[in-house]
């Protein structure tokens, strides 16, 4: 979970509100202090923390909840709304109206700029865009080679010239090629600090390229220091957005998020891991929803779209509801689940599940089990996949040997399949919630 300590603290605060007999000034004062402590521990600027909590306090004390909700529910709503406003309020998307859209990526050494260029390319390629990567970092010897390697992995062309030392000349060299693409992602040089020569190089590139988007890539572990970078580059080329990388690996992420948000340039993406798919559009509402354990349905649906086609999802859905699915369908579903990322991240996106204390070890155990099940399914014949009922003891022994698992694990998968099928058949025309209660504890994973 991104900002796990902050998330745990905020969830604890919301639970305290939910359990309170009534809301009075003493409770509000106590909650305000706890929110302040949580945000300061996440490296958020103290002045900003006090401004935020002052707003929460004023609303909590002076506003009356609508008739439909309780004062406790309204206080939770106030905390949610003010945190969303604090982080930028609305999602700000990249401006992709012009073809090709030129996106200039800026940032210091170690910010993850080159990797982020490939992540954005991968993100939009999945959404049907034709993309090219352009390497203009002539100061770091391995930068162009790294970009070419990343581009090769995701089958995206890379334009650069390792012999040329003028980035403007490199950019102009391939101008005739750019017309074929919807989007150009331009990786520029970095330095250890925002020196005068780097600022001049950025200004020159900005004039020559005239990009639609000028994006600062900044590492989350910079914390509040990110504000200086954002302001300096904003003054230099009027940056249009920020991407924060490595947000999953630092407790200082709150500082970088809020520092960039107040710099005048909106956060457009966040990096949440090292893998090529670990990039998300920054949506303050969904992000705060996850922090508070309320989930992020929009991000979940986006992940699902990337993992499985609408047609396949609809087909599998019909089969599962009718209880007509087989091992082949189960394999398709597991493949899609694995593409959505680790269960620990997916669970946080499901509304209502983020607040449930599911031990991390349990989720990781489920992931290990699913990996073994995939090996088992890959060891089955087509006939066995389509008709699991024919799996006899001798076949089970063969599958266990072929998949590197035990006969017990093969039988466990078969048992899970039969119970799930039985459940789906019983669910026809009945209340799913009642059935879930009835089967709770009987089916692994429930």
Order of alpha helices (4+ residues) and beta strands (2+ residues): alpha-alpha-alpha-alpha-beta-alpha-beta-alpha-beta-alpha-beta-alpha-beta-alpha-beta-alpha-beta-beta-alpha-alpha-alpha-alpha-alpha-alpha-alpha-alpha-alpha-alpha
